[in-house]
Amino acid sequence: MNLNATLFAQLVVFLVLAWVTMKFVWPPLMKAIDERAQKIADGLAAADKAKTDLALAEKRATEELRTARETAAEFRTGAEKQASQLVDEARAEAARIVAAARVAAEAEAGAAAQRAKEALREHVAKLAVAGAEKILRKEINAQAHAELLTQLKTEL
């Protein structure tokens, strides 16, 4: 075998293999590598965007939490004011009821005193009539002297 022919044949086979590789194998490999590089770049861009979105979301969450705390404080203040107002109204209503009860009790006491006075006048009038009857020893006609008894009641 001849060494030059072998080297020449190997060179031809190598060149054919290189040409086939460059023509049919190399473009799909480069395409796959480019696609992989694009996916990696897209992934990195998405990660950066996610970091930015996360920072914005944290900022919004902090702002919402602050707003919620302020709103809760306002509600708490309003509720405390309303509770205080209700307590004041209840106290005023209780004072009004107590005053009305006192007035009613005083009126009832006055009416009871008036009834007692009337009963006492009537009793005194009967005693006076009885005393006068005993003194005069004669019967007094109640119909004839009713006007006299009424006048006596009013004077007492």
C-alpha positions as CSV (number, residue, x, y, z in Angstrom):
1,M,0.0,0.0,0.0
2,N,1.1,3.4,-0.8
3,L,1.4,6.0,1.9
4,N,0.6,8.9,-0.3
5,A,-2.5,7.3,-1.7
6,T,-3.7,6.5,1.9
7,L,-3.1,10.1,3.0
8,F,-4.8,11.4,-0.1
9,A,-7.8,9.2,0.5
10,Q,-8.0,10.2,4.1
11,L,-7.8,13.8,3.1
12,V,-10.6,13.4,0.6
13,V,-12.7,11.5,3.2
14,F,-12.0,14.2,5.8
15,L,-12.9,17.0,3.4
16,V,-16.2,15.2,2.4
17,L,-16.9,14.6,6.1
18,A,-16.2,18.3,6.9
19,W,-18.3,19.4,4.0
20,V,-21.3,17.1,5.0
21,T,-20.8,18.3,8.6
22,M,-20.8,22.0,7.6
23,K,-23.7,21.5,5.3
24,F,-26.1,19.3,7.3
25,V,-24.9,18.9,10.9
26,W,-23.5,22.4,11.7
27,P,-26.7,24.5,11.0
28,P,-29.0,22.5,13.2
29,L,-26.4,22.5,16.0
30,M,-25.9,26.3,15.6
31,K,-29.7,26.7,15.5
32,A,-30.1,24.6,18.7
33,I,-27.2,26.6,20.4
34,D,-28.8,29.9,19.4
35,E,-32.2,28.8,20.6
36,R,-30.7,27.7,23.9
37,A,-28.9,31.0,24.3
38,Q,-32.2,32.9,23.5
39,K,-34.0,30.8,26.1
40,I,-31.4,31.5,28.7
41,A,-31.5,35.3,27.8
42,D,-35.3,35.2,28.0
43,G,-35.1,33.4,31.3
44,L,-32.7,36.0,32.7
45,A,-34.9,38.8,31.4
46,A,-37.9,37.1,33.0
47,A,-36.0,36.8,36.3
48,D,-35.1,40.5,36.2
49,K,-38.7,41.4,35.4
50,A,-39.9,39.1,38.3
51,K,-37.5,40.8,40.7
52,T,-38.8,44.2,39.6
53,D,-42.4,43.0,39.9
54,L,-41.7,41.5,43.3
55,A,-40.2,44.8,44.5
56,L,-43.3,46.7,43.2
57,A,-45.6,44.1,44.8
58,E,-43.8,44.5,48.1
59,K,-44.0,48.2,47.8
60,R,-47.8,48.0,47.0
61,A,-48.3,45.5,49.8
62,T,-46.5,47.9,52.2
63,E,-48.6,50.8,51.0
64,E,-51.8,48.8,51.3
65,L,-50.9,47.6,54.8
66,R,-50.2,51.2,55.8
67,T,-53.5,52.3,54.3
68,A,-55.3,49.5,56.1
69,R,-53.8,50.4,59.4
70,E,-54.8,54.1,58.9
71,T,-58.3,53.0,57.9
72,A,-58.5,50.7,61.0
73,A,-57.3,53.5,63.2
74,E,-60.0,55.8,61.7
75,F,-62.7,53.2,62.2
76,R,-61.5,52.6,65.8
77,T,-61.5,56.3,66.5
78,G,-65.0,56.6,65.0
79,A,-66.2,53.7,67.0
80,E,-64.8,55.1,70.2
81,K,-66.5,58.4,69.5
82,Q,-69.8,56.7,68.7
83,A,-69.5,54.6,71.8
84,S,-68.8,57.7,73.9
85,Q,-71.7,59.5,72.3
86,L,-74.0,56.6,73.0
87,V,-72.9,56.5,76.6
88,D,-73.5,60.2,76.9
89,E,-76.9,59.8,75.3
90,A,-77.7,56.9,77.6
91,R,-76.7,58.9,80.7
92,A,-78.8,61.9,79.5
93,E,-81.7,59.6,78.9
94,A,-81.2,58.0,82.4
95,A,-81.1,61.5,83.9
96,R,-84.3,62.5,82.1
97,I,-86.0,59.3,83.2
98,V,-84.9,59.9,86.8
99,A,-86.1,63.5,86.7
100,A,-89.4,62.4,85.2
101,A,-89.7,59.7,87.9
102,R,-89.0,62.3,90.6
103,V,-91.6,64.7,89.1
104,A,-94.1,61.8,88.9
105,A,-93.3,60.7,92.5
106,E,-93.7,64.3,93.7
107,A,-97.0,64.6,91.9
108,E,-98.1,61.3,93.3
109,A,-97.0,62.3,96.8
110,G,-98.9,65.7,96.3
111,A,-102.0,63.9,95.2
112,A,-101.7,61.4,98.0
113,A,-101.3,64.3,100.5
114,Q,-104.3,66.0,98.9
115,R,-106.4,62.8,99.2
116,A,-105.2,62.5,102.8
117,K,-106.2,66.1,103.5
118,E,-109.6,65.5,101.9
119,A,-110.1,62.3,103.9
120,L,-109.0,64.2,107.1
121,R,-111.4,67.1,106.4
122,E,-114.2,64.6,105.8
123,H,-113.4,62.8,109.0
124,V,-113.1,66.1,110.9
125,A,-116.5,67.2,109.5
126,K,-118.1,64.0,110.6
127,L,-116.6,64.4,114.0
128,A,-117.8,68.0,114.2
129,V,-121.2,66.9,113.2
130,A,-121.2,64.1,115.7
131,G,-119.9,66.5,118.4
132,A,-122.5,69.0,117.5
133,E,-125.2,66.3,117.6
134,K,-124.1,65.2,121.0
135,I,-124.0,68.8,122.2
136,L,-127.4,69.6,120.8
137,R,-128.8,66.2,121.5
138,K,-130.8,66.2,118.5
139,E,-130.5,64.6,115.2
140,I,-129.0,66.5,112.3
141,N,-130.5,66.1,108.9
142,A,-127.6,65.3,106.5
143,Q,-129.5,66.5,103.5
144,A,-130.4,69.8,105.1
145,H,-127.0,70.5,106.3
146,A,-124.9,69.1,103.3
147,E,-124.1,72.6,102.2
148,L,-122.9,73.5,105.7
149,L,-120.7,70.4,105.7
150,T,-119.2,71.3,102.3
151,Q,-118.5,74.8,103.5
152,L,-116.9,73.4,106.6
153,K,-114.7,71.1,104.5
154,T,-113.4,73.9,102.4
155,E,-112.6,76.0,105.4
156,L,-110.6,73.2,106.9
